[in-house]
Amino acid sequence: MNKDLYYMKEAYKEAVKAYQKNEVPVGCVIVCDDKIIARGHNLRHNLKCSLYHAEIIAIKKASKKLNTWILDNCVMYVTLEPCLMCSGAIVQSRIKKVYYGIEMDRFGCFNEALDYFKHKQNHNVDVEKGLMKEEIEELMKNFFKELREVKY
């Protein structure tokens, strides 16, 4: 199996954990030297704090594991395109590359944010998208369908 696909499957497992907790199903893993060093999934509703996005949780864990805020040898795999907050955290922590599964039309701004950051920062992030796109889209559709059914 392709190693990038393997790591995205691990991020997908984290998204399923979020789904099971009635959180928007976003999962993330951070890899360093071909080892997963951090995992995260959305916990905003459960922890009642807007900062608990999968990426932020994983970045905090990776920084603690490596005992540094500079994660320039790390690669992030996240199921959904990062928002502006997470994009900033990714650039600030100097993550080398990010793979994400699907774009987020309303809140995703990773590519736009990175384009902006390129002119303002001294660190550029490589990006690749589309890994496990169909599976992730299905998970997201199911989550929001169930949410609408419960809400109405």
Secondary structure as GFF3:
##gff-version 3
##sequence-region A 1 152
A	DSSP	alpha_helix	3	20	.	.	.	ID=ss1
A	DSSP	beta_strand	27	32	.	.	.	ID=ss2
A	DSSP	beta_strand	35	41	.	.	.	ID=ss3
A	DSSP	alpha_helix	44	47	.	.	.	ID=ss4
A	DSSP	alpha_helix	54	66	.	.	.	ID=ss5
A	DSSP	beta_strand	74	80	.	.	.	ID=ss6
A	DSSP	alpha_helix	84	92	.	.	.	ID=ss7
A	DSSP	beta_strand	97	102	.	.	.	ID=ss8
A	DSSP	alpha_helix	110	118	.	.	.	ID=ss9
A	DSSP	beta_strand	126	129	.	.	.	ID=ss10
A	DSSP	alpha_helix	133	151	.	.	.	ID=ss11
###
